[in-house]
Amino acid sequence: MAVLVDALRFVERAVISHSLAWVVMPDHVNWLMELQKGTLAEGMSLLKSRSSRLLNQQLGRRGALWQQGSHDHAVRSDESLHEKAMYLLANPVRAGLACEVGEHPCAWCRWPL
């Protein structure tokens, strides 16, 4: 999971995204972000390629790690980014991985909980 956290931060340092919240789950990543430059596809490609390379290195394996494509949702102007972030951060609680929002070690949000 730490490799995925590093990859999320790497994409942000590349000034492709400005992260608002993320949660690394056992089988997927939820990421609320604002594009800074480029396209969503470029940001996702960078995230997937960096994390795949590092995870495969760490695990001593080769080959594909991610499924093709991703599911995205554009937040509309009338939707609250904070509410979306809180919903995202509650995913580990709903999955039984944490007892309280904010308790999951691989979750982050720019707003206080």
Secondary structure in CASP SS format (residue, H / E / C, confidence):
PFRMAT SS
TARGET T0000
AUTHOR 0000-0000-0000
METHOD secondary structure of the structure
MODEL  1
M C 1.00
A H 1.00
V H 1.00
L H 1.00
V H 1.00
D H 1.00
A H 1.00
L H 1.00
R H 1.00
F H 1.00
V H 1.00
E H 1.00
R H 1.00
A C 1.00
V C 1.00
I C 1.00
S E 1.00
H E 1.00
S E 1.00
L E 1.00
A E 1.00
W E 1.00
V E 1.00
V E 1.00
M C 1.00
P C 1.00
D C 1.00
H C 1.00
V E 1.00
N E 1.00
W E 1.00
L E 1.00
M E 1.00
E E 1.00
L E 1.00
Q C 1.00
K C 1.00
G C 1.00
T C 1.00
L H 1.00
A H 1.00
E H 1.00
G H 1.00
M H 1.00
S H 1.00
L H 1.00
L H 1.00
K H 1.00
S H 1.00
R H 1.00
S H 1.00
S H 1.00
R H 1.00
L H 1.00
L H 1.00
N H 1.00
Q H 1.00
Q H 1.00
L H 1.00
G C 1.00
R C 1.00
R C 1.00
G C 1.00
A C 1.00
L C 1.00
W C 1.00
Q C 1.00
Q C 1.00
G C 1.00
S C 1.00
H C 1.00
D C 1.00
H C 1.00
A C 1.00
V C 1.00
R C 1.00
S C 1.00
D C 1.00
E C 1.00
S C 1.00
L H 1.00
H H 1.00
E H 1.00
K H 1.00
A H 1.00
M H 1.00
Y H 1.00
L H 1.00
L H 1.00
A C 1.00
N H 1.00
P H 1.00
V H 1.00
R H 1.00
A C 1.00
G C 1.00
L C 1.00
A C 1.00
C C 1.00
E C 1.00
V C 1.00
G C 1.00
E C 1.00
H C 1.00
P C 1.00
C C 1.00
A E 1.00
W E 1.00
C E 1.00
R C 1.00
W C 1.00
P C 1.00
L C 1.00
END
